[in-house]
Amino acid sequence: MTMAAAMQSRTAEAPARSKASRIAHVDIVTDLGAAEAVWRAFEEPGHLFTPYQRFDLLSPWQRLVGEREGARPFIVIGRDADHTPLMLLPLSLRQSRGVRTACFMGGKHTTFNMGLWNAECAAQATATDIEVLLAPLREHVDVLVLTQQPLRWHGQENPFAALPRQSAINGCPQLVMEPGGPPASRISNSFRRRLKSKEKKLQALAGYRYHLATSDADVTRLLDWFFRVKPVRMAEQKLPNVFAEPGVEQFVRSACLAPRGEGRVIDIHALECDDEVIAIFAGVADGERFSMMFNTYTMSEHARYSPGLILMRYIIDRYGERGYRSLDLGIGSDDYKRMFCKDDEDIFDSFVPLTSRGKLAAMAMSSLSHGKRLVKQNQMLFDLARRLRQAFG
């Protein structure tokens, strides 16, 4: 595909009001390669974005998973009058029942979704800027489904908070850390003592260690183990195995092997001994926050010593000692997450109709999402829904 075919440029035209907008041009790019250089430039310092929107994470997702699901790249780049890129929106476009829907790339595998912004532009962005940015999309999209967006990132408000919004279906517990704070400010001394007494049993194992996978061989070996054990764990919990869906394993392997500074696009932390892998946690980091993506632990008798919690303590201390300000264990309020994460991230969804056809779709999606959130918040309804799913699933 040529650059010309992959990119459509629109001069943003909104009568009178556009004069107040810094966004003067909007490019729609339908080819990952054509967007790569601009996208990677947004990952440099001076920009606002979450590590889930890195090119080396979303590009393999789009190629290996999104494409198989019928999603096409739909990358929106807003530029100023000098054509300097101000923001990039990494979306994919789907069509179902005659409705064209644009969603963030990444599907079920991204905890947070956001555009990538010039930080100064993000701080000054207005509702008019957003309106000007979205206006040219109407030719291609009926409804924008912008889910799991953080209200703030690194203390700066998400510009898309100006859109109509509702609370996301699931919350995300987080641990707020004080840079340079004592270990007890992250995990209480009493909880540490409990974990240390459990760990004594594991410390007796030959070659017992915690480490961050750095070599390709280590990453590959740990992922081989994960893809053997995780399906068994999920079957035990009567949960669908999202990692078995077409292209997902290849996507995960690609992002875990992609280099990023001293680490990887997805970092893998592990507890091991000479005889076996005991537990792994994999997630994304950006110098201020660590966000967990997937994990599992051994099927052996060593599982009884809470290796996942012990590994979590190592990870929290590792990032805390490096001056990180926060950490999360992914979407959902599982009991083990609450042991570490006492705060809650504000996450919102926006269903934005761009055409008359999109209005009905947006209303239906918004209502469905609201209903699911109510069920999640009501334990009796949640248990009933789970029993019904198991009975008929």
Phi, psi and omega per residue, in radians:
M1 nan 2.252 3.134
T2 -1.294 2.832 3.115
M3 -1.030 -0.715 -3.109
A4 -1.111 -0.697 -3.128
A5 -1.249 -0.509 -3.062
A6 -1.446 -0.295 -3.023
M7 -2.234 2.316 3.015
Q8 -2.058 2.283 -3.133
S9 -1.900 2.394 3.093
R10 -2.188 2.286 2.968
T11 -1.360 2.120 -3.075
A12 -1.172 2.058 -3.110
E13 -2.153 1.861 3.015
A14 -2.244 2.030 -2.993
P15 -0.925 2.314 3.077
A16 1.074 -0.991 -3.024
R17 -1.096 -0.485 -3.081
S18 -1.096 -0.376 3.122
K19 -1.087 -0.455 -3.124
A20 -1.495 -0.088 -3.074
S21 -1.721 2.444 3.051
R22 -1.357 -0.334 -3.109
I23 -1.449 1.988 -3.102
A24 -1.861 -0.426 -3.118
H25 -2.385 2.524 3.084
V26 -2.221 2.102 3.060
D27 -1.754 2.415 3.022
I28 -1.976 2.020 -3.052
V29 -1.928 2.240 -3.060
T30 -1.964 0.262 3.140
D31 -2.376 2.195 -3.086
L32 -1.008 -0.755 -3.099
G33 -1.059 -0.657 -3.117
A34 -1.219 -0.411 -3.115
A35 -1.672 -0.210 -2.930
E36 -0.992 -0.846 -3.052
A37 -1.090 -0.806 3.124
V38 -1.126 -0.754 -3.119
W39 -1.029 -0.874 -3.112
R40 -1.099 -0.570 3.108
A41 -1.113 -0.534 3.108
F42 -1.258 -0.227 3.123
E43 -1.551 -0.033 3.117
E44 -1.396 2.841 3.090
P45 -0.945 2.625 -3.124
G46 1.661 0.142 -3.128
H47 -2.193 2.694 3.136
L48 -1.913 2.058 3.131
F49 -2.906 2.790 3.061
T50 -1.674 2.729 -3.128
P51 -1.149 -0.202 3.078
Y52 -1.300 -0.241 -3.121
Q53 -1.784 0.294 3.079
R54 -1.187 2.550 -3.125
F55 -1.022 -0.716 -3.072
D56 -1.303 -0.077 3.001
L57 -1.757 -0.814 -3.058
L58 -1.404 -0.489 3.122
S59 -1.088 -0.873 3.086
P60 -1.148 -0.555 3.077
W61 -1.071 -0.810 -3.104
Q62 -1.105 -0.783 -3.094
R63 -1.196 -0.728 -2.966
L64 -1.699 -0.466 -3.091
V65 -2.024 -0.992 -3.066
G66 -0.978 -0.806 -3.112
E67 -1.039 -0.696 3.134
R68 -1.191 -0.421 3.124
E69 -1.572 0.056 3.126
G70 1.477 0.301 3.124
A71 -1.656 2.335 3.134
R72 -1.921 2.546 3.115
P73 -1.042 2.411 3.114
F74 -2.536 1.502 -2.990
I75 -1.803 2.138 -3.056
V76 -1.842 2.175 -3.137
I77 -2.096 2.095 3.083
G78 -1.672 2.314 -3.093
R79 -2.202 2.737 3.072
D80 -1.498 -3.036 -3.072
A81 -1.097 -0.423 3.095
D82 -1.582 0.146 -3.125
H83 1.220 0.274 3.051
T84 -1.312 2.227 -3.138
P85 -1.127 2.297 3.120
L86 -1.867 -0.514 3.125
M87 -2.784 2.749 3.105
L88 -2.389 2.290 -3.122
L89 -1.960 1.909 -3.065
P90 -1.532 1.572 -3.079
L91 -1.922 2.858 2.935
S92 -2.256 2.578 -3.008
L93 -1.914 2.304 3.105
R94 -2.255 2.724 3.054
Q95 -2.223 2.232 3.129
S96 -2.542 2.267 -3.127
R97 0.908 0.650 3.077
G98 1.380 0.049 3.137
V99 -1.854 2.237 3.123
R100 -1.627 2.066 -3.051
T101 -2.043 2.289 3.049
A102 -1.938 2.204 -3.134
C103 -2.193 2.873 3.004
F104 -1.129 2.464 3.001
M105 -1.098 2.657 3.041
G106 2.024 -0.354 3.075
G107 0.912 -2.270 -3.079
K108 -1.350 -0.077 -2.940
H109 -1.718 -0.043 3.106
T110 -1.936 2.195 3.108
T111 -1.258 -0.717 -3.112
F112 -2.146 2.512 3.108
N113 -2.206 2.362 3.136
M114 -2.749 2.838 2.901
G115 -1.328 2.963 2.999
L116 -1.841 2.191 -2.957
W117 -2.180 2.533 2.790
N118 -1.079 2.184 -2.976
A119 -1.049 -0.682 -3.136
E120 -1.158 -0.721 3.119
C121 -1.125 -0.727 3.134
A122 -1.063 -0.710 -3.105
A123 -1.163 -0.499 -3.069
Q124 -1.829 0.005 -3.041
A125 -1.062 2.453 3.134
T126 -2.042 2.967 3.074
A127 -1.054 -0.567 3.113
T128 -1.140 -0.712 3.088
D129 -1.004 -0.781 -3.117
I130 -1.131 -0.733 3.136
E131 -1.070 -0.783 3.141
V132 -1.131 -0.675 3.139
L133 -1.118 -0.716 -3.024
L134 -1.490 -0.385 -3.055
A135 -0.932 -0.810 -3.100
P136 -1.212 -0.178 -3.092
L137 -1.349 -0.276 -3.038
R138 -1.057 -0.482 3.113
E139 -1.164 -0.388 -2.981
H140 -2.037 -0.394 -2.943
V141 -2.275 2.376 3.043
D142 -1.563 -0.684 -3.087
V143 -2.550 2.372 3.027
L144 -1.645 2.197 3.105
V145 -1.968 1.666 -2.995
L146 -1.919 1.530 -2.990
T147 -1.767 2.815 3.069
Q148 0.919 0.896 3.100
Q149 -1.689 2.305 3.049
P150 -1.273 2.427 3.114
L151 -1.137 -0.638 3.103
R152 -2.363 2.676 3.035
W153 -2.390 2.163 -3.075
H154 0.900 0.705 3.052
G155 1.437 -0.053 -3.113
Q156 -1.884 2.396 -3.093
E157 -1.203 2.429 3.043
N158 -1.217 2.110 -3.125
P159 -0.967 -0.501 -3.117
F160 -1.314 -0.037 3.013
A161 -1.122 -0.269 3.108
A162 -1.293 -0.286 3.119
L163 -1.326 2.773 2.988
P164 -0.989 2.382 -3.041
R165 -2.578 2.822 3.043
Q166 -2.473 2.766 -3.135
S167 -1.077 2.462 3.133
A168 -1.140 2.785 -3.106
I169 -1.005 -0.849 -3.101
N170 -1.944 2.537 3.032
G171 -1.510 3.065 3.085
C172 -2.380 1.807 3.085
P173 -1.118 2.490 3.101
Q174 -2.384 2.726 3.048
L175 -1.866 2.053 3.073
V176 -1.591 2.196 -3.062
M177 -1.974 2.516 3.094
E178 -1.608 1.995 -3.120
P179 -0.952 2.236 3.133
G180 1.399 0.054 -3.127
G181 -1.245 2.788 3.124
P182 -1.195 2.735 -3.136
P183 -0.911 -0.639 -3.102
A184 -1.172 -0.323 3.100
S185 -1.317 -0.315 3.118
R186 -1.678 -0.806 3.141
I187 -2.393 2.268 -3.064
S188 -1.090 2.668 3.141
N189 -1.061 -0.647 -3.117
S190 -1.165 -0.713 3.109
F191 -1.155 -0.697 3.097
R192 -1.042 -0.752 -3.135
R193 -1.090 -0.712 3.134
R194 -1.090 -0.757 -3.137
L195 -1.169 -0.671 -3.141
K196 -1.138 -0.650 3.123
S197 -1.164 -0.635 3.071
K198 -1.183 -0.680 -3.046
E199 -1.202 -0.426 3.136
K200 -0.950 -0.646 3.141
K201 -1.133 -0.681 -3.123
L202 -1.336 -0.578 -3.108
Q203 -1.123 -0.320 3.109
A204 -1.332 -0.206 -3.105
L205 -1.346 2.450 -3.135
A206 -1.081 2.264 3.074
G207 1.300 0.291 -3.123
Y208 -1.074 2.306 -3.101
R209 -2.837 2.716 2.922
Y210 -1.868 2.403 3.054
H211 -2.742 2.811 3.009
L212 -1.733 2.186 -3.103
A213 -1.130 2.192 -3.121
T214 -2.018 -0.573 -3.103
S215 -1.593 2.697 3.071
D216 -0.994 -0.687 -3.114
A217 -1.093 -0.749 3.114
D218 -1.124 -0.798 -3.136
V219 -1.026 -0.833 -3.101
T220 -1.122 -0.759 -3.139
R221 -1.079 -0.773 -3.126
L222 -1.186 -0.649 3.105
L223 -1.220 -0.644 3.066
D224 -0.983 -0.777 3.133
W225 -1.146 -0.796 -3.125
F226 -0.997 -0.815 -3.078
F227 -1.273 -0.217 2.977
R228 -1.468 -0.738 -2.986
V229 -1.499 -0.698 -3.028
K230 -1.001 -0.755 3.138
P231 -1.040 -0.622 3.134
V232 -1.183 -0.789 3.119
R233 -1.039 -0.780 -3.085
M234 -1.206 -0.621 3.082
A235 -1.125 -0.688 3.086
E236 -1.008 -0.691 -3.091
Q237 -1.547 0.085 -3.106
K238 0.971 0.690 3.108
L239 -1.887 2.553 3.078
P240 -1.185 2.475 -3.120
N241 -1.552 1.666 -3.109
V242 -1.143 -0.375 -3.112
F243 -1.348 -0.176 3.118
A244 -1.565 -0.132 -3.117
E245 -1.196 2.616 -3.031
P246 -0.933 2.253 3.053
G247 1.481 -0.249 -3.013
V248 -1.166 -0.775 -3.128
E249 -1.073 -0.759 3.131
Q250 -1.108 -0.687 3.097
F251 -1.073 -0.836 -3.126
V252 -1.071 -0.775 -3.141
R253 -1.089 -0.719 -3.125
S254 -1.082 -0.822 -3.102
A255 -1.222 -0.590 3.135
C256 -1.260 -0.440 3.131
L257 -1.611 -0.272 -3.103
A258 -1.222 2.153 -3.113
P259 -1.248 2.585 3.062
R260 -2.613 1.787 -3.081
G261 1.031 -2.214 3.126
E262 -1.480 -0.204 -3.078
G263 -2.030 -2.525 -3.132
R264 -2.242 2.941 3.078
V265 -1.106 -0.712 2.910
I266 -2.053 2.112 -3.139
D267 -1.594 2.467 3.102
I268 -1.978 2.099 3.054
H269 -1.786 2.436 -3.049
A270 -2.437 2.581 2.869
L271 -1.882 2.224 -3.109
E272 -2.461 2.825 2.843
C273 -2.284 -3.114 -3.073
D274 -1.104 -0.498 -3.027
D275 -1.604 -0.420 -3.052
E276 -2.815 2.803 2.908
V277 -1.428 2.305 -3.079
I278 -1.731 -0.688 3.104
A279 -2.841 2.637 2.985
I280 -2.371 2.588 2.940
F281 -2.252 2.281 3.100
A282 -2.128 2.421 -3.133
G283 -2.845 -3.081 -3.110
V284 -1.962 2.543 -3.102
A285 -2.364 2.654 -3.112
D286 -2.477 0.362 3.128
G287 1.646 -0.361 3.114
E288 -2.176 -0.459 -3.066
R289 -2.496 2.473 2.963
F290 -1.930 2.352 -3.096
S291 -2.299 2.073 -3.038
M292 -1.347 2.432 3.129
M293 -1.884 -0.840 -3.139
F294 -2.668 2.769 -3.099
N295 -2.768 2.858 2.896
T296 -2.906 3.017 -3.124
Y297 -2.475 2.949 -2.981
T298 -1.028 2.668 3.033
M299 -1.595 -0.050 -3.079
S300 -1.404 3.138 -3.137
E301 -1.082 -0.334 -3.122
H302 -1.198 -0.220 3.106
A303 -1.082 -0.428 -3.059
R304 -1.211 -0.244 -3.089
Y305 -1.675 0.383 3.084
S306 0.948 0.928 -3.099
P307 -1.096 -0.533 3.124
G308 -1.113 -0.711 3.129
L309 -1.217 -0.668 3.114
I310 -1.114 -0.762 3.119
L311 -1.110 -0.666 3.130
M312 -1.084 -0.677 3.115
R313 -1.078 -0.754 3.103
Y314 -1.050 -0.766 -3.093
I315 -1.145 -0.790 3.137
I316 -1.051 -0.773 3.141
D317 -1.173 -0.664 3.135
R318 -1.017 -0.889 -3.095
Y319 -1.305 -0.605 3.086
G320 -1.053 -0.737 3.139
E321 -1.216 -0.336 3.125
R322 -1.660 0.196 3.042
G323 1.466 0.220 3.091
Y324 -1.133 2.635 -3.072
R325 -1.789 -0.337 -3.135
S326 -2.770 2.887 -3.081
L327 -2.698 2.483 3.044
D328 -2.397 2.770 -3.106
L329 -1.930 0.431 3.070
G330 1.641 3.053 -3.104
I331 -1.212 2.525 3.073
G332 1.809 2.504 -3.040
S333 -1.763 0.920 3.085
D334 -1.052 2.642 -3.065
D335 -0.974 -0.750 -3.067
Y336 -1.129 -0.511 3.125
K337 -1.184 -0.674 -3.128
R338 -1.202 -0.353 3.081
M339 -1.113 -0.534 -3.086
F340 -1.891 -0.632 -2.966
C341 -1.871 1.900 -3.049
K342 -1.689 -0.275 -3.128
D343 -1.778 3.032 3.111
D344 -2.238 2.359 3.052
E345 -1.382 2.368 3.038
D346 -1.414 2.022 -3.125
I347 -2.162 2.434 -3.122
F348 -2.322 2.792 3.036
D349 -2.022 2.556 3.016
S350 -2.259 2.258 3.064
F351 -2.007 1.811 -2.945
V352 -1.953 1.905 3.097
P353 -1.314 2.375 3.102
L354 -1.937 -0.258 3.101
T355 -2.367 2.981 3.117
S356 -1.108 -0.645 3.094
R357 -1.109 -0.629 -3.128
G358 -1.228 -0.385 -3.104
K359 -1.090 -0.805 3.134
L360 -1.113 -0.757 -3.131
A361 -1.099 -0.752 -3.135
A362 -1.100 -0.742 3.123
M363 -1.091 -0.755 -3.127
A364 -1.134 -0.781 -3.133
M365 -1.141 -0.703 3.137
S366 -1.110 -0.777 -3.137
S367 -1.134 -0.744 3.136
L368 -1.088 -0.772 3.140
S369 -1.100 -0.744 3.132
H370 -1.087 -0.746 3.123
G371 -1.082 -0.743 3.128
K372 -1.103 -0.678 3.120
R373 -1.106 -0.729 3.116
L374 -1.068 -0.735 3.121
V375 -1.083 -0.780 -3.129
K376 -1.061 -0.620 -3.064
Q377 -1.420 -0.287 3.141
N378 -1.838 1.894 -3.008
Q379 -1.027 -0.687 -3.114
M380 -1.141 -0.792 3.104
L381 -1.121 -0.684 -3.128
F382 -1.106 -0.789 3.125
D383 -1.109 -0.695 3.118
L384 -1.114 -0.782 3.135
A385 -1.071 -0.693 -3.134
R386 -1.162 -0.719 3.131
R387 -1.129 -0.709 3.119
L388 -1.118 -0.701 3.133
R389 -1.117 -0.701 3.132
Q390 -1.195 -0.629 -3.108
A391 -1.223 -0.661 -3.049
F392 -1.897 -0.118 -3.041
G393 -1.301 nan nan
